[in-house]
Amino acid sequence: MLVLIAVLVGGAVAFLAPGSVLWMRPALQPAFALTMLAVGTLVRPEQVRTFAQAPLRPLSGLAGQYTIMPLTAGAISLLFDDPQVRTGIVLVGCMPGAMASNVMTVLLRGDLILSVTMTTLATLLSPLVIAVWLPLLADTRIDVPVGAMAWNATWMVVLPVATGIALRSWRRELSRRWDRAATLIASVAIVLIILVVVATNRDRLATLGPQLALAMLGLNLGAYGLAFLAGTALRWPPVQRRTLVIEVGMQNAGLGAVLALAHLGEAGAVPSAFYTALCVVTAACALPFSARLTTPPASRPG
């Protein structure tokens, strides 16, 4: 909830005084890469071993995530005429799960190992997903540099996360203090990305804001609903089904905003900024019901 408060307060400052945050825009890409390095160090060797022993469930969940989200985002993008906005919405659907999904999984008593495994795999596969889905679903009126975007996702996300995982395996004694610091770094980075997007698109937000916010809310709630149906069809137990819903619905739209600013134009980053804030809000709305949920058994992703 602190992240949400920071987004709301900081977003207001960025809207009213854009010059106070726009100076940070050139640093977004390297800062995001450092953030992903920190996130990678949160993946423990035992989580990697658990996946290697039973990969079927996280892989099937990943297939569902990267089918549900791109197709739903592509359908919702048809509601808009601006080609940058339409392509930006599709880009949201091509993003991996956010680290916030792991926190929400704990709070909502889901399967943490399954959540971390899906987030990590989705992050590592994100360049491939961009290369496959974006040419099929993006607006054809603009030239989308898919290769450049996939490469940016590789050096900003895949390489840092893989390096972080390797560092964790090498230095297993990393303390909980470091885990808290890495989580804080990731949270601060997401807030700063949203602030830059708001400051850059102040005029567009004044006219397009309500319509786009409703569309992103529809994408988010639709993702939750379709993920629940997918988990039911796969006959997943309630704990793992709940985890799938969280993973599919909470996207790393911060990455989408950085890629959009670099390759699609300023308007293309607005959907990611909206989605980042909205998915935290909708997931938090379920927290009052968490006490009614049963405590999950030992996590078994397969």
Secondary structure, 3 states (H helix, E strand, C coil): CHHHHHHHHHHHHHHHCCHHHHCCHHHHHHHHHHHHHHHHCCCCHHHHHHHHHCCHHHHHHHHHHHHHHHHHHHHHHCCCCCHHHHHHHHHHHCCCECCHHHHHHHHCCCCHHHHHHHHHHHHHHHHHHHHHHHHHHCCCCCCCCHHHHHHHHHHHHHHHHHHHHHHHHHCCCCCHHHHHHHHHHHHHHHHHHHHHHHHHCHHHHHHHHHHHHHHHHHHHHHHHHHHHHHHHHCCCCHHHHHHHHHHHHCECHHHHHHHHHHHCCHHHHHHHHHHHHHHHHHHHCCHHHHHHCCCCCCCCCC
